[in-house]
Amino acid sequence: MDQSANAPLPVNPELVWDYDIPPVEQQTAAFQRWYVARALTRGRAADVRAIGLHTIYTHLPQITLPAEIRRFWEWYFGLPDVRHRYADTTTTAA
């Protein structure tokens, strides 16, 4: 299930166990970028599903990921059907 643009990002407490982040801070763009990277590197499939593909696509250009994980997501979002579904016609995921 993809996140709606206005819906709060669902946060798995098991992925932020090492930080005490107030819920209001969890909805900032900086936290969302950090959390997406953490979910992609340390989360499970359920965590990836919870944040949604649109959220991953949106934040992918701005997050730091291990090379093999970045390559996978860039490959995935580069597939014609997927690119058509998520890509803005004026930009591409880098």
N, C-alpha and C positions, 0 to 999 in steps of 0.2 A: 504494500500500500504506500503510495507516494504522499508526502507531506503537502498540505495546502500551503500556499504562500503566507497565510496569516496564522496558521496553526503553530503552537509552541513545539519546539523540537523535543521529541521524547528522549529522555536521558536515562540510560541504564546506570544506576548507582554503582554497579560493579566495575564500570569502566572509569569512574571518577573517584575511586576509593581513596586515592592519594591526595585529593584536594577537597577543601571545604568551600564549595562555590554556592553562594546564595541563589535560589531559583530565579530571581530577577536578573542576575548576571548571566544565567545560563541561556538567556534569549538574545544576548548581544551577538553581533556578527562575528566578533573575534572569538568568542567562545564556540559558536557554531562551527567555524572553520577548524578550530582545535579539536572539537568533539568528532567531527566527520573524519578527520585524519586518525584519531584514536580508534574510532569504530572500525575503520577500514584496516587498521594495522593490528588491533588487539581484540576486536569484537567478534561475535559469532554471526552467523547468517541472520538470526533474528534481529540483531542490532542493525545490520545493514538494511533489512526490510523495514524496520521501524523508522529509520531516518528517510528512506525513500530514494529512488533513483534521481528524481528531480533535484533534491537537495545535494546529492553527491555531484551531479552534473554542474550545478551552480557553483559549488565551492572548489571543485577540482583544480581549476587554474591557480588558485591562491594557496593551496595547502602543500606542505612538504610530506612526501611519502617515499618509502623505499622504492627503488627503481622498478623492481618486478611488479609491485602493486600498482604503481603509476602506469606502467606499460599495459597491464591488463585493463584498467579502466579507460585509458585512452583508446585501446583497441576496441573495447566494447562500445564506447560512445562514438567511435568512428564507423561502426557498421551502418550501412545505408538506412535500414529501417529504424534503427535506434537514433541515429543522427537526425533523421526526419522528425521523429517523435519529440526529441528534447532540444535540438539545436535552434537557436535564434538564427534566422536566415542571414543576419549581418555579421555574426561571430561564429567561431568554432571553439570547442574545448581544446586547450593547448596541452 
